[in-house]
Amino acid sequence: MALKRRMIAGIDDIEAVTFQCSSCNSRTTIPTASLIEVPRQCTACNTVWWRANEFATNVSTSGPAGMALVQAIRTMTTMIREGKDRQ
């Protein structure tokens, strides 16, 4: 008999997002409370750019994945906070 195990996490369970440089493999971790946008570039080697100078206000699924993730976390956190305020 196979045993299945599932783990469910909500958006409010995410405590931080870590970005890893593809060049030097260093990591930058940002707590979700202060997560505003994707870091501009690797802080260790300054050679890998994670985003362009302009930060799009509307990111679609065809946009960069990192920006879409950050926007989704910010949007869902706001929606959860507003839902709790209404109760």
N, C-alpha and C positions, 0 to 999 in steps of 0.2 A: 504494500500500500504506500503510495506516494503522499508525502505531507506537503501541503502548500502553505506558504506563509505570505501574508500581504502586510504591507506597511503603508499607511495613508498619512500624508502630511499636507497641512493647509498652508496657504500663502503666509499666514502669520507665524508659521513655524520656521520660516527662513530667517536666520539671524544675521547672515552676512553673505556676500558674493565675492568669490575669489577669481581674479584674472591672472592667467599665467602667460609669461612671455614665451613666444615660440623660438626666440633667439638664445636667450641666456637662462631660460627656465625659472627665473625668479617669479615670485608671486606677490600680488597686491590684493589684500583683503579689505573690503569696505563693509562696515556694519550697515544693515538695511535702514537703520534710523537716519544715517547721514548719506545714504545713497541718492545722489542727485542725477548723475550721469556716468557714462562709461569713462574711465580715465583716458586722458588724451594719448598717452604713450607710456611705455615701460619706464618706471622710475629708476630702475637699476642701470640699464644700458642705454636708454634714450634712443634706441634704434628702431624699435618696433612701434608702429602707430596703431592704436586700437580704435581710433575714430578720427574723422576729419575735423577741421576747425569748427565747422558748423554742426550744431547738434539739432537734428530735426525735431520739430515739435510733434509731428505725426509720423510714427514709424509703422510701416505695414509689414506683413509677413515676408515681403520681398526685400525688405531692408536688412541691414546687418543684424545678426542674431543677438549680439551683445546689447545693442541699443533696444531691440524689441524686448529682451528680458528685463532690462532696467525699467523700461516704461511700463511693462506689465506688472512688475512688483509695486511700483509707485501707484499705479492706477488701482490695483486690487487693495493695497493698504489703505488708500483714501476711501474706497467704497466700504471697506470693513469698518473703518473709523466712523464714517457717516451713518452706517447702519446701527452701530452701537449707540450713537448720540440720539437716534430717534426712539430708542427703546425706553 
